[in-house]
Amino acid sequence: MVWKNNTDMISAALQHELGCLKEGGEVQIH
């Protein structure tokens, strides 16, 4: 996957971590 810039990558990573927090109560690396 190609990111337009670092901001997009960081935003996606933060959203993924928040999703893990909501689902499992802790950050999990997949």
C-alpha positions in Angstrom: 0.0 0.0 0.0 1.4 3.4 -0.9 0.7 6.4 1.4 0.4 9.9 -0.1 2.3 11.2 2.9 3.3 10.4 6.5 0.2 12.1 7.8 -2.0 9.6 6.1 0.0 6.7 7.5 0.0 8.1 11.0 -3.8 8.8 10.8 -4.4 5.2 9.7 -2.2 3.8 12.4 -3.9 5.8 15.1 -7.4 4.8 13.9 -6.2 1.1 13.9 -4.9 1.4 17.4 -8.1 3.1 18.6 -10.1 0.3 17.0 -8.1 -2.3 18.9 -8.6 -0.3 22.1 -12.4 -0.3 21.6 -12.5 -4.0 20.8 -10.0 -5.6 23.1 -9.3 -3.0 25.8 -5.6 -2.8 24.9 -3.5 -2.1 21.9 -2.6 -5.3 20.0 -0.1 -5.5 17.1 -1.5 -7.6 14.3 
